[in-house]
Amino acid sequence: MFVNTVDQPAPARYQPSLLASGTAEVPSRLGPVERIELGRGAWVDWAPEWLPGSDDWFESMAATLPWVEAERPMYERMVKVPRLICSFDDLHDQRIPLDLLRLRPVLEAAYGRSLPRIGANWYRSGRDSVAFHADKVPMPGDALIAIAAVGERRPFVLRPRRGSGSSNNPAHRIMFGRGDLLVMGGTTQAHWEHAVPKIAGPNTRISLMFRG
Ligand SMILES: O=C(O)CCC(=O)C(=O)O
């Protein structure tokens, strides 16, 4: 993958929400979650509006994360990855905003798991997306991926992986943004894949990801 750093572009039409106003805060705990059982040991936890001041989070992450525009080879030519990304292999990386770093121990304490990999995606508009995939994790049968999404809500969809034997389960579509937290756990990466599809609207959204 080839990367270019970018100056933070202002989102084209960002719609703040009254419900998401206020100063960005780091929650002290996980709080109530709804568990969606996907079968065969796969599950998703869902905590709507977990991050207080999510519009402030959006503005701050848009302005401070070291976004890159990546390109990948596809069919013998280079294509742009349809979103901005950043990822940190080293938790001592000085470019990780302090508030983002402070979310990690809250999630680690709630799930009793280490979450050493931090990353973020910025879907600048409905044209940006991530295609169906399962995350590449060391243990697909027991991985934890926590995602907090800020900015406007976008559909996050899950479907059984082909050949996983889970095809009797329906797909799930969750409107995800505005400080919501979604955690994929258990065997989800082994049996399911997820995507943030393109949509017609301008919706811009940033996802903050912690993987273990
Ligand atoms: O942005 C999201 O909600 C999902 C991101 C994702 O699936 C990924 O980066 O692997």
PDBQT file of the ligand as one rigid body, heavy atoms in Angstrom, charges set to zero:
ROOT
HETATM    1  O1  LIG A 301     -15.564   2.385   9.988  1.00  0.00    +0.000 OA
HETATM    2  C1  LIG A 301     -16.133   1.384  10.397  1.00  0.00    +0.000 C 
HETATM    3  O2  LIG A 301     -17.147   1.450  11.078  1.00  0.00    +0.000 OA
HETATM    4  C2  LIG A 301     -15.576   0.029  10.068  1.00  0.00    +0.000 C 
HETATM    5  C3  LIG A 301     -14.141   0.062   9.653  1.00  0.00    +0.000 C 
HETATM    6  C4  LIG A 301     -13.573  -1.260   9.256  1.00  0.00    +0.000 C 
HETATM    7  O3  LIG A 301     -14.269  -2.213   9.120  1.00  0.00    +0.000 OA
HETATM    8  C5  LIG A 301     -12.135  -1.404   9.022  1.00  0.00    +0.000 C 
HETATM    9  O4  LIG A 301     -11.415  -0.411   8.912  1.00  0.00    +0.000 OA
HETATM   10  O5  LIG A 301     -11.671  -2.556   8.941  1.00  0.00    +0.000 OA
ENDROOT
TORSDOF 0
